[in-house]
């Protein structure tokens, strides 16, 4: 597990637009999974970095993903629909 005084954010899917990515990384440690990662990989990243926030772009968020970080406070969907959460 990584300890940091900065927020830990996992982006499930590709990186955000360059300006948005710069803004976010100026304020948080950001970990990008790439598009449609296997759920097991997402669980591992969320657990390893004890994510406080998850931004869902392209991929699934299961109960196990949500339970992987005791620090998780928010899950947001980038785009439309919530069928992957």
N, C-alpha and C positions, 0 to 999 in steps of 0.2 A: 504494500500500500504506500502511496506517495503522500507525504505530509506537506502542505503548503498553506500560506496565509491567503493565497488568492483563491477565487472561486474555481471550481473544477466543472467544466462543461463538456459533455459528449455530444457530438453531432453525428446522428445516424444518417448516413448518406454522404454525398460529396460535400466539399467545402461550400461555404456561403459565397455570395458575391464578394469580390475583392475588398470593397470598402467596408462591407458588413463584417467580413472576417478580420480586417485590421482593427476595427472598433472593438470587436469582441476580444481579440487576443491582447489588446491593450489593458483589458480589465480582468481577464480570466485565463486560466490554463485550459486550452481547447484541444480536444482529442477527436479526430475525424475518422469514422469507420470506413468510409467509402460506401458506394451504393449497394443496397441489399445484402448486408453482411449476414452470415449465419448467426442465428440467435446465440449460439454458444460463444462466438467471438464477441458479440455485443455484451453479453453477461461478463465476460472476462475483463473487458475494457472498463465497464462501469464499476466493477468490483475493485480492480487494481487502482483506479484513480479516485474511488469513492466520490463519484459525480454528485454534485449538488443540483445540477440541471441537465436535462436531456432535451436536445432539439431534434425532432423527428422530421427528416426529409424523405428518405427512401429506405424503408426497412421496417421490421416489426418490433414492437415493444410488448413483451409478454409479462406475465406476473413475475416470472423469475428475473427478468431484467429490472423491474421495479424494486424487487427485494434485494438486488445485488449491492446496493449502497445504502448504508444506514443514514447517510447525510442527504439523500435525495429529497429535494423540496419542491421541484417543479418539473413538469413535462410539457413541452409546447410543440405544436404541430406547425411546421413551416409548409404552407400550402393549404390545400382543401381536404376535407374529410378526416375522419378519425378511425377508419376501419383497420388501421394497422396498430392501434393502441388498445 
